[in-house]
Amino acid sequence: MSTAGDGGPGLRVAVVGGGVVGLTCALELTRSGHRVRVHTADPWEATTSAVAAAIWFPYRAAPADAVLRWGATSLEVLTRLAADPATGVRLLPGTYVHRTPEPDPWWTPGVPGVRPASADELPPGAPAGTRCTLPVVDTGAYLPWLAAACAAAGVVTVPGRVGALDEVAGDVVVVAAGLGAGHLLDDDTCVPVQGQVVRLADPGLTGWVLDEDGPAGLTYVVPRGRDVVVGGTAVEGATGRDPDPDVEAAILERACVLAPELRGRPVLSRAVGLRPARPTVRLERLEVGGRPVVACYGHGGAGVTLSWGCAADVAALV
């Protein structure tokens, strides 16, 4: 089979998974000259990716060296995409709160404008923080933009859940199905980490706040112009997708401490997503049933953050 490099038609690649990682892999593979079909169990608006805040931040993803490399690639691409309003990507300053004497902001190499936060940039009660500018991705705009880019590049979307890899045709299969990937590859190390968010009317916030170690729990405030995504939770092993009113009330109270302007703002929507967590992101080529398969899953809360870097590696492995 000829490949893109010699001007041939490339390989027939089946991508299993229609969230941000699957769609990004599909686009990169198509750009590499392959013929790609995406098998997706859900429309983009029903994926975990659609629930994400989503700010560039490598949350619950490992190993650190690979995450930094993948994240750097995605940071570069997302920064470039921010020049086009249609993508839903914006560059926004914000504060990462520190509550330990010797914080380890291991994710900051390559991030522009990193500096200690001044006193007036810290939320009430926060002892210290790091200030920087990061891409904020409105997934409600970004995912349809990505899906449209795939379609324009020739990617074919096949709706329906894949129960086993032998159900899909192709010279190569890319498994980027989030939590569903474990079942397809007999991997029981992928577990859900439940995250609940509430979206409020934006009072005009000019930056994001992320407080991973807040005394009352993980809290983040991510303004997107049309709304503010407020979270969150990280309940390992929980599988429910219905918002809990008591959890929401606690999230809102924590968020209003970080951003008092949010108090009393109307709720626009609410959602629960199941992050696909794993001890490490699995990105490797293997053989299943005599056919090459590339695994790309276990991104935790960093699917958007790692998507472009991982997709480049997937394309190289294919």
N, C-alpha and C positions, 0 to 999 in steps of 0.2 A: 504494500500500500504506500503510495507516495505521500509525502508530508508537505506542510505549508512551505518549507524551505525551498523546495524545488518547483514551486508554482502549481503543484498538484492539488487535488481536491481535499487532501487531509484525511484524517480519521473520522469515523462515525463515533461520536462520544455521547454517552447518556449521562446526564447529571441528575442525580436523585436528590431533590431538595430545592424548594423554591423560595427560601428566605434570602437574606442579604448575602450570605456566603455562597449559596448555590447560584444565585443570579450573577454575582460578580465573577465566579469561576466560569460560568457559561459565556459571559461577555469576553473574558480574557481568552478563552479557548477559541471562540469564534474569530477573534482578532488574530489568533495564531494560525488561522486557516483551516480549522476543523469544522465539521458539520455537527451541530450540537442540538440535542433535544433535552429539555428540562422536564423531569417528571415531578409534579408537585401535588401533595395531598391537599393543600389548602391554597386559596387565593392569597396574594401578598398581604391583604389587610387582616387575614386571620392567622398570620405567622407570629412567632415570638418576636421577630424583628420589628414588627409594627408597634409593639408595646414599648420598645426601647426609648430612652430619653431623647436622642442618643448623643452622647458627647464622646469625643475621642478620649478614651481612658481604658487602660488594660485591666479591667476589673475581673478578678477570679480567673486569670488565665496564666498558664505556665507552659514550658520553662521560660525563665526570664530572658535568657539570651535570644532565643528564637522569637519571643513575644516582642522584644525591642526591635528586632530586625523587621518582622512583619508589620509592626506598628509604625515604624519609620516610613515604610513604603506607603502605607495607607494615609499617613499624615501628609505626605507629599501630594498624593492624588487628591485627597479631600480638600486640601488647601487650594489646589488648582481649580477644583470644581466649584469652590465658593465664589469664583468670579462669575458664575452663571446662576442667576436667581432661580431658574427653573429646576435646579437640582435639589433645592431645599437645604443646601449646606451654607452655613454662615461661620465666619471666624469671630469668636466672642471672648472677651477677657473674663476672667473669673478667679475665684479663690478656692484653693484646696486647703482645708483646715487641718492643722496639726494639734494633737492633744497629748503627745508623748514628748518627753524631754529631748530625745534624739531621734527625730523622725527620719524615715528612709524613703524619700521620694524617688525610688529607683527608676520610675518611668519617665523622668524628665530629660534624659539625654536626647538631643535633637529637637526638643520642644522650644520654640522661640520665646524670647522675652521672659525667661524664668527668673524670678527674684523674690525675696522675702516680702510678704504682704505688710503694708503699713497698718498702724492702729486703726485708721479710719476705713481701711478696706476689709477689716475682720468683722464677722457678725458678732452680735452681743454675746459675751461670755467666752469667746474663742481666744485661747492664749497666743496662738501663732498660726502662720499659714504661708503657703506658696502662691504667688501670683503668676499667671501666665495666660496666653491666648490659645484657645483650642478650637477645632472645628466642632460645631454643634449641628447635628443632622436631624432635620425634621423628616422622620421616616414616612409621614403621611404624604410628603411630596417626593422624597428621595426614592422610595421603593417603586412607585409607578414610573418615575423617570428612568430608573434602572431597568425595569421590565420593558419599557418602550425602547430603550437603547438596545436591549437584547433582541427584541422583535425586529428592529430596523437592521440589525446586523445579520439577521437570518436565523436566529434561534427559534426553534419550534417548541411550544409549550404543550405538554401532555398532562391533562388533569387526571388525578386518581392516585390513591395510595399504593405504593409498591410494597408487596409483602415479602418478596424474595428477589435476589439479584437476577435469577434466571428468567424473571418476568420481563426484563428490559433488553432490547436489542442494542447492539453497538460493538465496536472494536474494543473500546475501553469504557469502563464505568467509573464515574466520580461519585462517591458517597458523601454528600454534604447535607444530610437530613437532620442535623441537630440531634435531639433526643432519639429520633427514630433510627439513627445510624447504628446504634449499639445492637439493636435487634437484627439488622441486616448483616452485621459482621460478627455476630456472636461475642459481643463485647459487653460485659456487665459492669464496666467501670464508669459508665456515663450515667449521671444522676441529675434529676431536676433540682434546680434552686429557684424556688418560687419568688417572684418579685411583683409587688403591687404598686400601682401608681395612680395618681389622680391628676387630671389636667384642669387648670384654673384659667380664668380670663387673665391675660397679661396686663398688669398695671403699668407697664413701661419699664420693667427691670432692664438694666444695662449690662448685667453679667450673671454668670452662673456661680453657684456655691456647692461644694461637695464636702461632706463631713462624714467620712467613713467610720470614725470612732467616737461619734457623739455619745454622751452618757445615756441617752434614751434609745440609741440605735442608729443605724445607717440612715442618713438623710441627704437628699440632693434637691436642688432647685435649678431647673434648666429652662430659661425663657426661650421661646421660639418665635416671638413676635405675635403670632395669632393666639398662642396659649403659653402656659408655663407647665412643664412636666414636673410633678412633685413626687418624690418617693423617699424611702422605699423599704423593701424588705428583702431578705435573703434566707428563705426557709428551706434548708436542704432536705430533700426527700418528699416535700409536699407536692401534690399533684393537682390540687384544685385550681380551677380557673375563674371562680366567681369572686368578685371583690367582697371583702369583709368590712362592714360599716365601722366596726370598732377599730380595726387596723387602720382604716382610712382616717378616722378621727385622730388617732395617735400620730399618723404621718403628718397630717395638716398642722397639728399643734407643734411638732418638731420643726416643720418648715417655717412656720410663722415666727419662731424664735430666730432662725437664720435670716429670714426676710420678712420683717414686720409688715411690709406693704401688702403682703398676701392676705392678711387677716380680713375675712369677710368677702373675699373675691368669689364670684360665682363658679360653681363646678361645671365644667363643660362636658367632661366625660371621665370615665374611669376604666381601668383594665388590669388584668393579671397575666403575666407571662411566665413561662417555665424555661429558665436559662439552662442550656445543655452543658453541665459542668463535668469535668474529668480531671484526674490528677495532672495530666498534661494534654495539650492540644494534640490530637493524632493527625499527623500529616505524613503519609508514607504511601509508597507503591507496593502492592502485594498481588498475589494471584489467587483468584477464586474461580473454581470450576474451569480451569484452563484459560482464563481470560484475565488480562491486567485490570486491576481495580486500584483507584487512588482514593484513600481515605482522607477526609478533611472535615473534622468535627471535634466537639469538645471545647468550644471557644468560650464557655462560661458567659460572663456578662460583657464580652468584648468582641462580639461578632462584627459589628460595624468597624470597630477599631483595627481589627486584624484582617479584614476581608480582602483588601487589595494586595497586601503582602502575601497572604496565603494563596490567593488566586494565581499570583505570579509563579509560586512554587508548584502549584497543581499543574499549570500549563507546561512548566519545565519537565515535570514527571511524566506527563502524558506524551 
